[in-house]
Amino acid sequence: MASIQIHPCLLFLALVLCPVLLAHAKTALAPEAPAPAEATADAPSPVSESQSLEHILEKGMQYKTFLRMLKDTQVGAQVVNQMQDSITGLTVMAPTDNAFNSLKPGTLNKLTQQQQSELIMYHILPKYYSFVTFQTTSNPVPTQATSEEGTCTVNITSSSNQANISTGVIDTTISNTLYADFPLAVYSVDKVLLSPDLFGPKSAKSHSATPTESNAKKNGTSALAPSSESEDDTNADTKSTSGAGLKGVKWGSLGGLLFMFILNLF
């Protein structure tokens, strides 16, 4: 029987390639590891219908004016957007229709669109307050409204069963809790919260001042008083005129003396 001879080169290749082939075979037969799940940020849960400010006020049935102004000023839409990702919540003080009817006739009509928006924002606190937390709240309490002087505020005082709100213009009481579940609390108030910025004595003076007077006050001068610049110009003109007069007198005197000297020669 003939013996089979294996070339040394083939034996060398077999020894080198076998481990590599076995490693590839194990890799091919091994089950694929599941792909890691992509990390996704937790999306804020949508506001349910029961947490909708519009739904809460409609259910109360006596907040039609406040609802209308929320829509007209688009503050209601801002509230919805803020509630989607707010970590502090919101508190709304909702005046009743009787509260708006108690205002002087034409009060709302005198306000510009921007001022009406500020009035509604003044009824919204940028934090969730349960009725119990009113007892430990530090005053002044900021609102969503702002003015030239900064954030508009209110003062809230509370006992075990009653909470009072003071704006510096009016005082009123929280008469009813319409809704209180984080991130939204809605309370009923018997008066419209009038801010000092819009309805205080300082506001009345600023609205009655004429533009000329306002600009004069800002510049620190009276509208009728001449400016220092104009005074300087007047003084400069006077000095130049008097200087020219003196020069004329001097040249006239010299001419007279020269004429007399010539006459004496003859």
Disulfide bonds with the S-S distance in Angstrom:
none
